[in-house]
Amino acid sequence: MRLKIFTSLDYLLLLCILFLTGIGIAFIYSSGFNSDGINVSNEYIKQIIWLGVGLVLLVLVALFDYRRLNKYSFHFFAFMLAVLIYTRFFGRLVNGARSWIGIGDFGIQPSELTKISFILFLAKYLENSMNEEPRKRFIHSLCIMGFPVGIILLQPDLGTASVFIPIFLFMCFMANIPVRYLMIVFLTGMFTITFTVLPVWETEILHESVPAIHILTNLKLRMLVSVAFLGITTIGVLGNLFFKKKYYYWITYFFGILSTSLFASVGAGKVLKPYQIARLIVFIDPYSDPKGSGWNIIQSQTAIGAGGLLGRGFLQGSQSHLRFLPQQSTDFIFSIFSEEMGFVGGIFMYAAFLCILLRILYVIKQTTNNYSCYIASGILGMFFFHFVVNVGMVMGIMPITGIPLPFMSYGGSALITNMIALGLIMSINSRRLDFKSTF
């Protein structure tokens, strides 16, 4: 058993994990101090406990043969969907979203663990459907993603829901689903966000009327245009069906994306809170609402800029101790780290994350079966998206979406999910040359 532990663990990954979680705990501790030098938070203690639990789970998952999860992946996925539905109606309301369940101070966010169940079940489907027609695989895969994303959006939790999209795209790309199909998801998402935020952008940032945006501000006009685009899409479908001309296919493709995006933007406008929509655009000009939606970005940029090359030193950050940074131990932990450790500290942190991403890429390249390749690809998409969006968010070059920084942000659910994910990577890596099937 002892020898199996030694051979199952990836010590380079483990070193990066311990480095990042150690930094995270240190700066969660720093974020707890106020301007009087008094620690008013015990979050760092909770994070240490979660780290201990996470490391145990990482080792157990690394030792477990990931291939045995194949037969149970649907049950795990269905169970997590049921938990998500329960959470939507009976969960704890935190930061405007009903996405937590728990007792007392102990709580978990089921949507985090749903990422793992989604990766496992989608990997199983993609593995079993390799001989099916690509369009059929794409539609079925899209439906698999649609269930958790739809429920999470109803909570509403836009940030967590958005993470499922890169997971889906990375896995489907590795499963050889044509890029033109994957671009439907990407473009529909981009157009839906654009159509949802343009009316808010007009009133909150531009402060003047734009005739073209009237289509989006007038609900009746928007629905009329949506129906018209849907009619053109229908004509394209019929033309492609009866005449087999390529241009009918592309008419269907583009107008289908536009009509779907317009309809979806109506729903998004009703589900998302006004402050969530404002966060999606205020990064363009934070000073358009400096004491509201733009406050977080302005204070985060100030903290990062104040760090300079070498930083102010551990426990010497003013932005966090003066409580200028909301959610400073979670979404904006990088801002505190940058203020106290500076640009040089950031380079070491970037290096650790790059090492994790490259290590997962290595596992994808070396693995000997499609099932493990799809799992590793989904995990790569998850970590890549979390890192890029969080760092871009705190630097003010991406919208604020409430996505935590892996291993560093405070939060037990996210840390546990990340540990399980890398445990799966270690399990795949240690069995990459084992051809025995346990499906």
N, C-alpha and C positions, 0 to 999 in steps of 0.2 A: 504493500500500500504506500509506504514511504517513497519507494522508488518511482511509483506511478505518479505521485504528486510532483516529484522533481522533473519528470519527463513531460508532464502535461502543461506545466506553467511556462509561459513566454516571459522570460525575465526582463527583456528590453521593454515590453509593454508594461509589465508590473512596475518597473522603475519609473517610467513616465507617469503612470497612475499615481504612485506614491508622491512623486514630485509635485504634481498638480493639486492633488488633494491636500498635501501638506501646506502648499501656498494658500489654497482656498481656506483652510481652517485658520491659518495665521491672519488672514485679512478679514475673515468673518469676525474673528476676535477683535481686530483693530476697528472694525465698523461699529462695534458695540460701545466704544468710548464716546462720551459727550465732551463738550467744551471745557468742563471742569476736571477732565481727566478721570472720570468715574465710569467704570464699565457697567452699563445698564442693560446688558443683554446676555443671556446664556445660550445663544444660538450655536456658538462654537462647541459647547459641550454636547449638544444634540447632534451636531454634525460629526463629532468624533464617534458617537455611538452608531450613527448611520454608516460611518466608514467601516467600523468593525463588522457590522452586519453585512455590508456590501462585499468586503473582502472574503468573508466566509462563503457567501453565495458565489462569488467569482471562482473560488477554488472548487466548490462543489460542481458548478456548471462545467468548468474546465475538465474535471475528472469524468463527468458524465458523457456518454457517447451521444453526441447531438443527433445522430441519425435515428435514434429511438423516439425523438420528438415528432418525427414525421407523422406517425399514426395518431398522435394525440393533438396535433396542431389545430384541427378544426374545433375540437372540444374546448381547447384553451381560448381560441378566438371567440367562439360563441359565448363562453362564460364571461369574457371581458366585455363583450357587447352588452350582455345583461347587466353587468355591474355599471357600465356607462349609463344605461337607461335609468337604473336605480338612482345613480348620482344626480342625473339631470333633474329628477323630481324631489329627491329627499336628501341631497347632498348639502354640504356646508357652503354658504355663500362667502367667498373670499375675493376681494378686489373686483367685485362686480360679476364674478362667474361662479356658478354653482358646480364646481368641479372637484370638490373634496369630500371625503367621507372619513369618519373617525370618531373617537371618543375622547373628550377632554382636549388636552394639548396634543394628543397623538392623532395624526391624520395622514392619509395617503391620497395621491392624485391618480386615480385609475387610468386616466388617459395616457400617463407615462408608460405604465406597464402594457397598455394596449399596443404600443409601438412594437414590442417584442412579439406579441401574439400575431400581429398583422404581418410582420416579416416572416415568421415561421409558416403561417398559413398560405401567404402569397407564394413563398418559395415552393411549398408543396404543390400548389396548383400549377405553377409555371413548369415544374419538373414533370408533372403527370400529363401536361397538355402539349408537350414538345412537338407532337405529330399533327396537331390540330391547325386549322387555318389561322393565320396571324390576326385577322380582324376579329375572329371569335375569341381568341386568347386575350386580345386587348380589351374587348367589351367586358368579358368576365372579370378580368383583373381590375378594371375600372369600377365595376360593381362591388368587388371585395373592398376596395378603398373607400367607396362611397358610404358604406354603412358607418364605420367609426368616425369619418370626417363629418358626416351629417349630424350625428349625435353630439359630437364635441362642439360643433358650431352652434348648436342650440343651447349650450350651457351659459353664455357663449364664451368660447376660448379660441380666438382666432390664431394665436401664436402656436399652440400645440397642434391644432388642426392643420396648419400650414406645413408642419414637419413631415406629414404623411406623403406629401406630393414629391419631394426629392427622393424619399425612400422608394416610392412607386416608380419614378422615372429611372433611377439607377438600376433597380431590379429588372424592370422590363427591357431596358436597353441591353443588359447582359443576357437576357432571354431571347434576344434577336427579334423583338417586336419592332417593326419598321419605325424609323424616326418620325415619319410623317404622322403616324398615329400618336406618338408621344408628344409631338408639337401641338396636337389638339388640346391636350391637358394644359400644357404650358401657356399657350396663347389664350385659351379660354380663361385661365386663372388671371393672367395679366390684364385682359380686357375687362373682366368682371371687376377687378380692383379699380381699374381706371374709371369705368363708368360709375362705380359707387362713390369714389372720392371727388370726382370733378365738380359736382355741385357744391360740396363743402369747400373745395379749393377756390371756387369762384367767390364765395361769400367771405371766407376767413383769411385768404391770402391776397388774391387779386383785387378784391374790393371794387369790382366793376362788372357790369353785365356783359356776357358773351352770347351772342345769338345762337351759336351752334350748340351751346350747353343747355339751351332751353328744352331741347329734346329730352334731356335727362332730368330737368327740374319739374317739368310738366308730366305727371304720371300718365295721363291719357295719351299724350303725344308719344311718350316713350313706349307704351304698350302698342300703339298704332304702328310705329316703326318696327317694333319687334315682330308683330304679326306679318308685316310686309316682308321683312327679311326671312321669316319662316316660310312664307309663300314662295319666295325665290329659291329657297333651299329645297322645297318640295318639287318645284319645277326642275331643278338640277338633278334630283334623285330620279325623277321620271325620265328625264332626257338621257341620263346615263344608263338607265335600265333598258330603254327601248332603242336608243340610237348608238349606244356604246362609244360616244365621243368623249375624248379626254377632257375637253373644256367643260363639259357638264359635271365631270367629277370635281374639278377645282371650284366651280361655282358652288356646288354642294359643300365642299370643304370650307371655304372662307365664309360664306353666308351662314352656314350652320354654326360656325364658331361665334360670329357676331350676334346672331339671334339668341343662341344659348347664353352668351355673356350678358345681353341686355335683360333677359328674363331673370338670370341669376342675380344681377345687380339690384333688381327690385327686391328680391328676397333678402339679399345681404343688407340692404338699407333698412329693412324692418327688423332683422335679427341683431345686427351689430349696434352697440350703443354709440351715441354721438361722439363721446370721447375716444372710442376706439377708431372711428373713422378719422377723427382729427389727428390722431397719432400717426396714421398712415401717410399724412401729407405734411405735417408740421416740420419734418426734417428739411424740407425745401427752404423754409424760412422760419426758424425757431422764434425769431423776434416778432413774428406776426401775432404770437400769443405768449409773451415771455413769462407771464405769471400763471399760465395755464398749461396747455399741452406742450408748449416749447420749453418749459422749465427744466425738465429732466435732461434734455439734450444740451441746453446752455450750461447747466451746472456740471454735466459730465465732461464736456469739452474744456471747461475751466479747470477741472481737476486733472485731466490728462495733460493739458498745457502746462500746468503748474509743476508737474513732475520733472520736466526738462530731461536732461540726459541721464542723470544718476538718481533722481528722485529726492524727496525731502527726508526720507528715512522712515523706518518702521515705526508706527504709532505717531507719526508727525503730520499726518494729512489733515488739513484744515477743512476741506469740503465735507468730509464724512463726519468729523467730530463736531462741526457746527450744524450738522443735520441738514445740509443743503441738498444732499442726494437722496431722493426717495428710493425705497427698495434697494438700498445700497449694498446689502449683503446678498442679494439675489441677482437681479438683472444687471445691476451696475457694479458688480464686484471688480470688473476690470478697471473701472475708473479709479477706485480706491487703490488698487495695485499699481496702476500707472503713476498716480500722484506720489506714492511713497517709494516706489522702486524705479521709476523713470523709464526712459527708452531702453536702457541696457537690460533692465529686468524684463521688459516686454519681449525682447529678443529671445531670452531663455525660455519664456513661456511659449512663444510661437514655435520655437524649436521642438518643444515637448509635444505640442499638438501635431506638428508636421511629422514627427516620428511615429505617432499613433496612426495617422492617416496612411503614411507610406508602408507601415507594417501591415495594415489591413490590405492594402493593394498587393503586397507581397503574398499574403495568404490567398487572395483571389487568384493570383497568377499560378500559384503552386498547387492549388486544390485539384483533386482528381475526379470530382463529380459535380454535376450541375446544381444539385440541391444545396451543397455547401457554398458554391459560388454565388448563388442567389441570396443566401442568408448574409454572407459577408458583404455583398454589394449593398444590400439594404442598410446594414449597419454603417458602412462607409458613407452612404448618403445622409444618414441621420447625423453623424458626427460632423461631417463637412458643413451641412446646413446650419447646425447649431453654432459652430464656431464662426463661420463667415457672417451670419446674421447678427449674432450678439456683439462681436467686435465692431462690425459696421454700424450697428445701432448706437453703441456708446460713443463712437467717434463722430456721429451725426451725419453719416453718409448713407444710412439705410433707415427705414421706418422703425419706430418703436413697436415691437410686437410681443413683448413679454417672454422672449425665449432666453432661458438661462445659459450660462457658459458651462459646458460639461466639466465635472469634477471640481470646479472652483466655486460655483454659486451655491448658496445655502439651499438645502432642500433634500429631504430623504428619498422621495419618490424618484426624482431625476437621478440621484446618485446610485440608487439601487438598480434602476433601469440600465444605466451606463455600465455598471459592474457586470450585470448579467450579459449585456451585449458583448463586452470584451471577454467574458468567460466563454461565450460561444465561439468567438474568434480563436481563443486558445484551444478549445476542444477540436475545432476544425483543423487547426495547424498541427496538432499532435497526432492526428489521424489521417493526414493528407495522403500518406502512402499505404493506407490500409484499405484494400479493395473489398473487404467483406461487407456485404450489405445487410442491414438490419431493418429494412423498410417492411 
